[in-house]
């Protein structure tokens, strides 16, 4: 079992924050997070591109190359693999692994489950040690009502070799518990401020809790709040790293 896989089988679930650039990853690493993911929305939005439209393949690889030598385990959000051909998805995964990534997140976008399973199988055949987190969007893009579809898709992804499965948008504790009974691999849930707490998800048996684009969106919200305070003559709420701190993080040796 790789060190990253082992984090999914520890006493506490893996709480995985998601970065969108070098400095955000460095700040999170400084807080002691042993593993950090990327967020496809943050990468796309920062470049003025749409998320989930296969528009950021090169940006994603470039970011992995910048983060892959960091003092943390890196998992990359690769949308649907940026291709429909499983062999091309495996090629992307190989590029990410060569950059230093130890995990990849692949989403089905509610496309054909057999195609997504083929992508997973191709990646695992090429890179047996790369942790594949297989995401289904039945709760994210669909209505999430028919749990049989969620179970059917996740079962296909498990059979294809997925190391973990991800169901963003699933927050109901009873549904989480029921789904866990059908799985042989760790379940990843997307944290929601309106959903169960981290400790509650841990008690349910969730093994990985991702933040997705939440931190990126909170950072944008903090910028808007600061400007509203400044315009109103109030001292800005919250705290911010100093110029020198950000400069040091931006220029630090990424091979250390």
ROKOLMI-127640 format. One line per 5 residues: their letters; for each residue x, y negated, z negated of C-alpha. Coordinates in Angstrom, 1 decimal, padded with zeros to 4 digits. Example, Ala and Ser with C-alpha at 12.3 -4.5 7.8 and 13.67 -1.06 7.14 Angstrom:
residues 2
as) 012.3 004.5 -007.8; 013.7 001.1 -007.1 $
//
This chain:
residues 256
xxxxx) 000.0 000.0 000.0; 001.4 -003.4 000.9; 001.7 -006.2 -001.7; -001.2 -008.1 000.0; -003.5 -005.0 000.0 $
xxxxx) -002.6 -004.4 -003.6; -004.1 -007.8 -004.5; -007.4 -006.4 -003.4; -007.2 -003.6 -005.9; -005.9 -005.5 -009.0 $
xxxxx) -007.7 -006.0 -012.2; -009.1 -009.3 -011.0; -010.4 -010.1 -007.5; -008.1 -012.0 -005.1; -009.1 -015.6 -005.2 $
xxxxx) -008.0 -016.8 -001.8; -007.8 -020.6 -001.1; -007.7 -021.6 002.6; -005.2 -024.2 003.9; -005.3 -026.1 007.2 $
xxxxx) -001.7 -027.4 007.4; 001.7 -027.1 005.9; 001.2 -029.6 003.0; -002.2 -028.2 001.9; -000.6 -024.7 001.8 $
xxxxx) 002.4 -026.0 -000.1; 000.2 -027.8 -002.7; -001.8 -024.6 -003.2; 001.3 -022.5 -003.5; 002.6 -024.9 -006.2 $
xxxxx) -000.6 -024.1 -008.2; 000.6 -020.5 -008.4; -001.6 -018.9 -005.7; 000.3 -015.8 -004.5; -001.7 -015.5 -001.3 $
xxxxx) -003.2 -018.2 000.9; -005.5 -018.0 003.9; -006.1 -020.4 006.8; -009.4 -022.0 007.8; -010.3 -022.0 011.4 $
xxxxx) -012.7 -025.0 010.9; -009.9 -027.0 009.3; -007.4 -026.2 012.1; -010.0 -026.9 014.8; -011.5 -030.1 013.3 $
xxxxx) -008.0 -031.6 012.6; -007.2 -031.2 016.3; -010.6 -032.5 017.5; -011.6 -029.1 018.8; -014.7 -026.9 018.2 $
xxxxx) -014.6 -024.1 015.7; -015.5 -020.6 016.8; -015.1 -021.4 020.5; -011.7 -019.7 021.1; -010.1 -023.1 021.5 $
xxxxx) -007.4 -023.0 018.9; -005.4 -019.8 019.7; -002.1 -021.6 020.2; -002.7 -023.9 017.3; -003.4 -020.9 015.1 $
xxxxx) -000.2 -019.2 016.1; 001.8 -022.4 015.6; 000.4 -022.9 012.1; 001.2 -019.3 011.3; 004.8 -019.9 012.3 $
xxxxx) 004.9 -022.9 010.0; 003.4 -021.1 007.1; 004.7 -017.6 007.5; 008.0 -018.2 005.7; 006.3 -019.8 002.7 $
xxxxx) 006.5 -018.5 -000.8; 003.1 -016.8 -000.6; 001.4 -014.0 001.3; -000.3 -015.4 004.4; -003.6 -014.3 005.9 $
xxxxx) -004.8 -016.0 009.1; -008.3 -016.8 010.2; -008.3 -015.8 013.8; -012.0 -016.3 014.7; -012.9 -013.3 016.9 $
xxxxx) -009.3 -012.8 018.0; -009.6 -015.4 020.7; -010.3 -012.7 023.3; -012.7 -010.0 024.2; -010.1 -007.5 025.4 $
xxxxx) -009.0 -005.5 022.3; -005.4 -005.3 023.7; -005.2 -009.1 023.8; -006.4 -009.3 020.2; -003.7 -006.8 019.2 $
xxxxx) -001.2 -009.0 021.1; -002.3 -012.0 019.1; -002.1 -010.0 015.8; 001.5 -009.0 016.7; 002.4 -012.7 017.3 $
xxxxx) 000.9 -013.6 013.9; 002.7 -010.7 012.1; 005.9 -011.8 013.7; 005.3 -015.3 012.4; 005.0 -013.8 008.8 $
xxxxx) 001.3 -013.2 008.4; 000.4 -010.1 006.4; -003.4 -010.3 007.0; -005.8 -011.3 009.7; -009.5 -012.2 009.5 $
xxxxx) -011.6 -011.2 012.5; -015.2 -012.2 012.9; -017.9 -010.5 015.0; -020.0 -013.6 015.7; -022.9 -011.1 015.9 $
xxxxx) -021.5 -009.8 019.2; -021.5 -006.1 020.0; -020.4 -004.1 016.9; -018.6 -001.5 019.1; -016.5 -004.2 020.7 $
xxxxx) -015.5 -005.6 017.3; -014.7 -002.2 016.1; -012.5 -001.7 019.2; -010.6 -004.9 018.4; -010.0 -003.7 014.8 $
xxxxx) -008.8 -000.3 016.0; -006.4 -001.9 018.5; -004.9 -004.1 015.8; -004.5 -001.3 013.4; -002.9 001.0 016.0 $
xxxxx) -000.4 -001.7 016.8; 000.2 -002.9 013.3; -000.8 -000.4 010.6; 000.5 -002.5 007.7; -001.4 -005.7 008.8 $
xxxxx) -004.4 -006.1 006.5; -007.5 -006.5 008.7; -010.4 -008.2 007.1; -013.5 -007.5 009.3; -016.2 -010.2 009.1 $
xxxxx) -019.8 -009.7 010.1; -022.0 -012.8 010.6; -025.3 -011.2 009.8; -025.8 -013.7 006.9; -023.8 -016.5 008.4 $
xxxxx) -025.3 -016.7 011.9; -028.2 -014.4 011.5; -031.1 -014.4 009.0; -029.6 -011.7 006.8; -033.0 -010.1 006.2 $
xxxxx) -032.3 -006.7 007.7; -029.5 -005.3 005.5; -029.4 -002.2 007.6; -027.7 -004.2 010.3; -025.1 -005.5 007.9 $
xxxxx) -024.4 -001.9 006.7; -024.3 -000.6 010.2; -021.8 -003.1 011.4; -019.6 -002.8 008.3; -019.6 001.0 008.5 $
xxxxx) -018.4 000.8 012.1; -015.6 -001.6 011.1; -014.6 000.7 008.2; -014.5 003.6 010.6; -012.3 001.6 013.0 $
xxxxx) -009.7 001.1 010.2; -010.6 -002.2 008.6; -008.9 -002.7 005.3; -011.6 -005.0 003.9; -014.9 -006.4 005.0 $
xxxxx) -016.3 -009.9 004.7; -019.9 -011.1 004.6; -019.9 -014.9 004.4; -023.3 -016.3 003.4; -024.2 -013.4 001.2 $
xxxxx) -024.8 -014.8 -002.3; -027.7 -012.9 -003.8; -026.2 -010.7 -006.6; -028.7 -007.9 -006.1; -027.8 -007.7 -002.4 $
xxxxx) -024.1 -007.8 -003.2; -024.5 -004.9 -005.6; -026.5 -002.9 -003.1; -024.0 -003.5 -000.3; -021.1 -002.5 -002.5 $
xxxxx) -022.6 001.0 -002.9; -022.2 001.5 000.8; -018.6 000.5 001.1; -015.3 002.4 000.9; -013.1 -000.8 001.3 $
xxxxx) -012.9 -004.0 -000.7; -015.7 -006.6 -000.2; -014.9 -010.2 000.5; -017.5 -012.9 -000.4; -017.3 -016.5 000.5 $
xxxxx) -017.5 -018.8 -002.5; -020.4 -021.1 -002.6; -021.0 -023.8 -005.3; -024.7 -022.8 -005.2; -023.9 -019.1 -005.5 $
xxxxx) -022.5 -016.8 -008.2; -019.3 -018.0 -010.1; -016.0 -016.3 -009.5; -016.4 -014.4 -012.8; -019.9 -013.3 -011.8 $
xxxxx) -018.7 -012.0 -008.5; -015.8 -010.2 -010.2; -018.3 -008.5 -012.6; -020.3 -007.4 -009.6; -017.3 -005.7 -008.1 $
xxxxx) -016.3 -008.1 -005.4; -012.6 -007.7 -004.7; -011.8 -010.9 -002.6; -013.3 -014.3 -002.9; -012.4 -016.8 -000.1 $
xxxxx) -012.9 -020.5 000.0; -013.2 -020.8 003.8; -013.4 -024.4 004.9; -014.7 -025.6 001.5; -011.4 -027.2 000.4 $
xxxxx) -010.9 -028.9 003.7; -014.5 -030.4 003.5; -013.9 -031.4 -000.1; -010.8 -033.2 000.9; -012.7 -035.2 003.5 $
xxxxx) -015.4 -035.9 000.9; -012.8 -037.1 -001.5; -011.5 -039.5 001.2; -015.0 -040.9 001.7; -015.5 -041.2 -002.0 $
xxxxx) -012.2 -043.1 -002.4; -013.1 -045.5 000.3; -016.6 -046.1 -001.2; -015.0 -046.9 -004.5; -012.4 -049.2 -003.0 $
xxxxx) -015.0 -051.1 -000.9; -017.1 -051.5 -004.0; -014.3 -052.8 -006.1; -014.0 -049.8 -008.3; -010.8 -047.8 -009.0 $
xxxxx) -010.9 -044.7 -006.9; -012.1 -041.6 -008.7; -009.9 -038.5 -009.0; -006.2 -038.2 -008.4; -003.9 -037.9 -005.4 $
xxxxx) -000.4 -036.7 -004.9; 002.1 -039.6 -004.6; 003.7 -040.6 -001.3; 007.0 -039.1 -002.5; 005.4 -035.8 -003.5 $
xxxxx) 003.7 -035.4 -000.2; 006.9 -036.4 001.6; 008.9 -033.8 -000.3; 006.3 -031.1 000.5; 006.3 -032.1 004.1 $
xxxxx) 010.1 -031.9 004.5; 011.0 -029.0 002.2; 012.8 -026.0 003.6; 010.1 -023.7 004.7; 012.4 -020.7 004.6 $
x) 012.9 -021.0 000.8 $
//
